[in-house]
Amino acid sequence: MIDERDLVKVSNVRVKDIESDSITKHKDAGTFTYHAKHRINSSKDVIIHGIIIDDKCYTGALIPPDLDPSDPKATPTTSSVCMYVC
């Protein structure tokens, strides 16, 4: 289980700067939206979308791996070095 405060921390927003947060489940579509509203600046709101399976919320990786550029699975998305080299 993940704590909602961890979702905010992943986005580099301080937890104390969040005014409110909510999870809206779109059961017909099988998706959800998590929204943490920033106290002052709406451009710093944290919004995460995911899917619902058995009434539980799931997302993709929130912190992508940082693979070595020589790894065959390395891409600009999975390796910070590949952003400039691959």
Backbone hydrogen bonds in HBPLUS format (Angstrom, degrees):
<---DONOR---> <-ACCEPTOR-->    atom                        ^
c    i                          cat <-CA-CA->   ^        H-A-AA   ^      H-
h    n   atom  resd res      DA  || num        DHA   H-A  angle D-A-AA Bond
n    s   type  num  typ     dist DA aas  dist angle  dist       angle   num
A0006-ASP N   A0003-ASP O   2.87 MM   3  5.44 141.5  2.02 115.2 125.7     1
A0007-LEU N   A0004-GLU O   3.05 MM   3  5.22 128.7  2.32 100.1 113.2     2
A0009-LYS N   A0005-ARG O   3.03 MM   4  6.31 159.3  2.07 147.0 152.7     3
A0010-VAL N   A0006-ASP O   3.05 MM   4  6.20 153.2  2.12 147.4 152.9     4
A0011-SER N   A0008-VAL O   3.05 MM   3  5.45 137.5  2.24 106.8 117.9     5
A0012-ASN N   A0009-LYS O   3.00 MM   3  5.19 162.2  2.03 114.8 116.8     6
A0017-ASP N   A0014-ARG O   2.91 MM   3  5.39 155.1  1.97 114.5 122.6     7
A0018-ILE N   A0015-VAL O   3.11 MM   3  5.55 166.4  2.13 116.8 119.8     8
A0039-ARG N   A0017-ASP O   2.66 MM  22  5.40 164.2  1.68 172.6 167.0     9
A0019-GLU N   A0037-LYS O   2.72 MM  18  5.59 154.5  1.78 164.3 173.4    10
A0037-LYS N   A0020-SER O   2.71 MM  17  5.37 154.1  1.78 157.0 166.1    11
A0022-SER N   A0035-HIS O   2.88 MM  13  5.40 141.9  2.02 137.2 149.5    12
A0035-HIS N   A0022-SER O   2.88 MM  13  5.40 162.6  1.91 158.0 163.3    13
A0024-THR N   A0033-THR O   2.89 MM   9  5.27 166.4  1.91 153.6 156.3    14
A0033-THR N   A0024-THR O   2.91 MM   9  5.27 148.9  2.01 143.6 153.8    15
A0026-HIS N   A0031-THR O   2.75 MM   5  5.20 164.4  1.78 151.7 155.5    16
A0029-ALA N   A0026-HIS O   3.02 MM   3  5.56 128.1  2.30 112.1 124.7    17
A0030-GLY N   A0026-HIS O   2.85 MM   4  5.94 125.2  2.15 143.6 159.0    18
A0031-THR N   A0026-HIS O   3.23 MM   5  5.20 160.1  2.28 134.2 133.8    19
A0052-ILE N   A0030-GLY O   2.85 MM  22  5.07 155.5  1.91 127.2 125.4    20
A0032-PHE N   A0050-GLY O   3.03 MM  18  5.40 149.7  2.13 129.3 130.0    21
A0050-GLY N   A0032-PHE O   3.11 MM  18  5.40 151.7  2.20 145.2 145.2    22
A0034-TYR N   A0048-ILE O   2.77 MM  14  5.07 169.7  1.78 157.0 160.6    23
A0048-ILE N   A0034-TYR O   2.91 MM  14  5.07 158.2  1.96 143.5 150.6    24
A0036-ALA N   A0046-VAL O   2.80 MM  10  4.98 163.2  1.83 149.2 155.1    25
A0046-VAL N   A0036-ALA O   2.95 MM  10  4.98 157.9  2.00 144.3 149.6    26
A0044-LYS N   A0041-ASN O   2.94 MM   3  5.64 163.5  1.97 121.5 127.1    27
A0045-ASP N   A0042-SER O   3.12 MM   3  5.18 163.8  2.15 108.4 109.9    28
A0051-ILE N   A0058-TYR O   2.85 MM   7  5.36 145.3  1.98 151.2 159.3    29
A0058-TYR N   A0051-ILE O   2.85 MM   7  5.36 157.3  1.90 162.0 166.6    30
A0053-ILE N   A0056-LYS O   2.95 MM   3  5.36 157.1  2.01 152.0 155.5    31
A0056-LYS N   A0053-ILE O   2.96 MM   3  5.36 154.1  2.03 113.3 121.4    32
A0067-LEU N   A0078-THR O   2.62 MM  11  5.84 160.5  1.66 160.7 157.6    33
A0071-ASP N   A0068-ASP O   2.89 MM   3  5.48 161.4  1.93 122.2 128.5    34
A0074-ALA N   A0071-ASP O   2.96 MM   3  5.30 167.1  1.97 118.6 122.2    35
A0078-THR N   A0075-THR O   3.03 MM   3  5.17 130.0  2.28 102.8 115.8    36
A0079-SER N   A0075-THR O   2.99 MM   4  5.88 122.7  2.33 159.4 170.3    37
A0084-TYR N   A0081-VAL O   3.04 MM   3  5.82 158.7  2.09 119.7 125.0    38
A0085-VAL N   A0081-VAL O   3.13 MM   4  6.24 143.6  2.27 139.0 149.4    39
